[in-house]
Amino acid sequence: MIPYYGLQAPARGGHYESWFVRANHPGKPQAIWIRYTLFRAADQRPALGEVWAVWSDGTTRQTHAFKEEFPLDDCAFGRDAMHVQAGDNRLVPGHLTGTLRHQGRQLDWDLHYDDGQPPLLFLPEAFYQRGLPKAKSLVSRPHIRLNGSLNLDGERIDVTGWAGSENHNWGSQHTDRYAWGQVVGFDNAPEAFLECATAQVRLGPLYSPRLSIAALRLDGETLLFNSLGQALKARADYHPFDWQLHTASRDARLSIHMNTQPERAAALTYYNPPGGNKYCLNSKLARVTVTLRRRGQPERMLHSAHGGAFEILTDQLPAGLTLQV
């Protein structure tokens, strides 16, 4: 059974909750990201459903972003299982369909996927029952295989055997600042899976130190670098569009480097439940290199030429970038 699969929203108060599916072409620098969201503000802004999609095509150096908003009366979110509907856009286990229009463009999708690998709780399990952190996430189905089709402005895009993931995140507010990354299959380790994040939270007028966690599934084993002590000791630095993270456990050291190009990222506006907006710089075509050093074992290097998800959430849009949605 997948934990925390259905709606986690409390009866009242500000809340956001998203279910998203992402996948990359097995050979070309192409990727799709589709996100279904419940947004409920702590102030007087109306509650609503949102559906997002980003199609990235590195072969044409184009990234197209789409978003539509729906009154909450036109939405449904299941509590006992993942069943999400906003307008005519739907997501149920193993199947997602929808249509979005933005600035004269249209994207349609009808996609199926398998069960993938067992769920990955990215945070320590006890944290999912606590008020802090205020933002929580997990990978409900890592390493899915996506099949079906996309249709961009009347052009069909076949999706066959794309490696991806099904994900769920929620909270009473967005993390104040973060970098988040994921790789579903490396070029030289197709069954490996990586999830990582570096985050800061506001403490009054100041920000906390950067806290970094990571999880790596490799050769049938899950290596977790997600305790509070590890998060505090980790070293990380990021900016658009480059991120380096170094963390360690008692028996292993993990180094991660992600980078991407501006044309492979979409700049998106995320409403924040307490008030105001955040800006997400969203790329699904990042280059990733991972080095794993374990006591008594040879060093392992994993690499992906363009299969990494790499997002940065920030308070201000960097100079030179234009919001797409």
Buried (B, 14 or more C-beta within 10 A) or exposed (E): EBEBBBBBBEEEEBBBBBBBBBBBBBEEBBBBBBBBBBBBBBEEEEBBBBBBBBBBBBEEEEBBBBBBBBEBEEBEBEEEEBBBBBBEBBBEBBEBBBBBEBEEEEBBBBBBBEEBBEBBBBBBEEBBEEEEBBBBBBBBBBBBBBBBEBBBEEEEBEBEEBBBBBBBBBBBBBBBBBBBBBBBBBEEBEBBBBBBBBBBBEEEEEEEEBBBBBBBBBEEEBBBBBEEEBBEBBEBEBEBBBBBBBBBBEEBBBBBBBBBBBBBBBBBBBBBBEEEBBBBBBBBBBBBBBBBBBEEEEEBEBBBBBBBBBBBBBEEBBEEBEEBB
